[in-house]
Amino acid sequence: MHGLIFRTVEAFVSDSFGPEAWAKAVACSDLEVASFEAMLQYDPAHFPKLLNGCARALNRPQSVILEDIGAYLITHQNHASVRRLMRFGGDTFPELLRSLDDLPGRTRLAVSGLDLPQVQVRETIPHHFMISCRGEPQGFGHVLVGLLRAMADDYGTLAVLDHQGVRNGSEVIDVRVIETFFAEDRGFTLARAAEEETT
Amino acid sequence: MISALELLTILRPLHICIGKTGHICQVGASIVKLGVGDLCRRRFLEVFEVLRPARPETISELRALAGQVIKLQLRSLSDISFRGLLVEDGDGGIILDLSFGIAVVDAVQRFGLTAQDFAAGDLAVELLFLQEAKSSAMAASFSLNSRLNGARLVAETKALTDGLTGLHNRRALDGALSRLDQSDTKYAVLHMDLDRFKTVNDTMGHAVGDAVLKRVAAILRSHTRQDDLLVRTGGDEFVVLCPGLTDAERLQDLSLLLIQDVSAPMSLEGLDVQIGASIGIAVSSTAPRMAGAELIDCADVALYLAKRSGRGQFAVWSPAKGRRLTDLDPSSAPASG
């Protein structure tokens, strides 16, 4: 399993709760690794152990931690590139949702070897989306919920997201876009330097 | 049916239509972003310079390139080049469809382009995505590499260092000797063995023994040159490798100094300690074509002879003394310790 996944969990816990919390999470995980490298592969069996350790150390459910990781990836300064890469998906939040089928492909394009679950998007009625995620790592749907909530904010869109659990082996997410242009868009330009100058 | 010019406007945001006189008569919506103002009614070849496959100077020369892919640049901006397909419009004019090619990353920054500035089927946005993603992944990879490299350097240093004294270890000596074997550098080997160390260690404790070894290391450091390799080969044995130093007199002076300082009374951990040292010297120039490891054996022989002649002595190896300890007369073995 790609080190980026483990490294993201580590960065989230350290940045949000401090290095002591991370040390505690590792201790609770029953893992022999104290820190993960983004660019190495790890045994997939480590992942559920690590999540379990984090849940015990932070005293909150795994689903909440995963959702917070999604939001953290979009909003934290250290991961500005993730937000930008997501914004390449579309000019508006509904467009981004429609492009989510491509997310695993885009991710592999960005980092070969970083495999995400298969994502399927259906717009059942306009502005009402059903997103399903099938495959490893389990719980990715919760990360996606956190990530999409933060992206809706980024686009200035009012949307309601709900993780509806697992149906026929797929995690199902319900998204209702209430108002696409609800608040101010944080903005995005194709040119990275230009954007960095203005922020 | 939609007209050809309308179709161009919708499908190709980076197109230019040139009339038969060589003046521009229609441009795509994104051309205006290039910062050259309104191009309509301007002479095409005054605004653009065609670089390949030919350098046309008239409209008819340009027309001769129809059907080909050309490389061109703005006369006012020579560092971003375009790629374009020239097509005759059937009415004496030419249609040019432009693309940035690989320069798209620079062009997007320079001209502030957005996704709408590219044709819907253009992969420019995917290319930009890939470029950013690649940069992020490379940055993560570089950071891992530099951390691994730091760890490797630390591990390498540790692997070549004696933990107690901070001198080099046997492994470092072997490496240095094999490098010397490959070169023409003449060098000397001093093999030093402490006298009475075992007694000090046994009667005063390991802490005092360790302090003695550290003190000896400090004495070695203070009397040797930057280029000399100081090695604790084990227990109470030390080797000094002196590249470029073969002068017998200087080597003897160095040995005398070392023996004198090591033999001086030491006050360690509140105890008075006195030890001694013997040294065997071998110089590579007296043993031509001998490998470093063999020269160490020679220094060993000299050390043995130094000990046999009484403590606190040094001896210099010569071919007459033999190359191995086993060559020596065993009946005259020195007292151990």
Boltz contact constraints between the chains, C-beta under 6 A:
constraints:
  - contact:
      token1: [A, 37]
      token2: [B, 144]
      max_distance: 6.0
  - contact:
      token1: [A, 38]
      token2: [B, 140]
      max_distance: 6.0
  - contact:
      token1: [A, 39]
      token2: [B, 140]
      max_distance: 6.0
  - contact:
      token1: [A, 39]
      token2: [B, 141]
      max_distance: 6.0
  - contact:
      token1: [A, 39]
      token2: [B, 144]
      max_distance: 6.0
  - contact:
      token1: [A, 81]
      token2: [B, 136]
      max_distance: 6.0
  - contact:
      token1: [A, 85]
      token2: [B, 133]
      max_distance: 6.0
  - contact:
      token1: [A, 88]
      token2: [B, 129]
      max_distance: 6.0
  - contact:
      token1: [A, 109]
      token2: [B, 130]
      max_distance: 6.0
  - contact:
      token1: [A, 110]
      token2: [B, 133]
      max_distance: 6.0
  - contact:
      token1: [A, 111]
      token2: [B, 137]
      max_distance: 6.0
  - contact:
      token1: [A, 190]
      token2: [B, 108]
      max_distance: 6.0
  - contact:
      token1: [A, 190]
      token2: [B, 128]
      max_distance: 6.0
  - contact:
      token1: [A, 191]
      token2: [B, 108]
      max_distance: 6.0
  - contact:
      token1: [A, 191]
      token2: [B, 109]
      max_distance: 6.0
  - contact:
      token1: [A, 193]
      token2: [B, 109]
      max_distance: 6.0
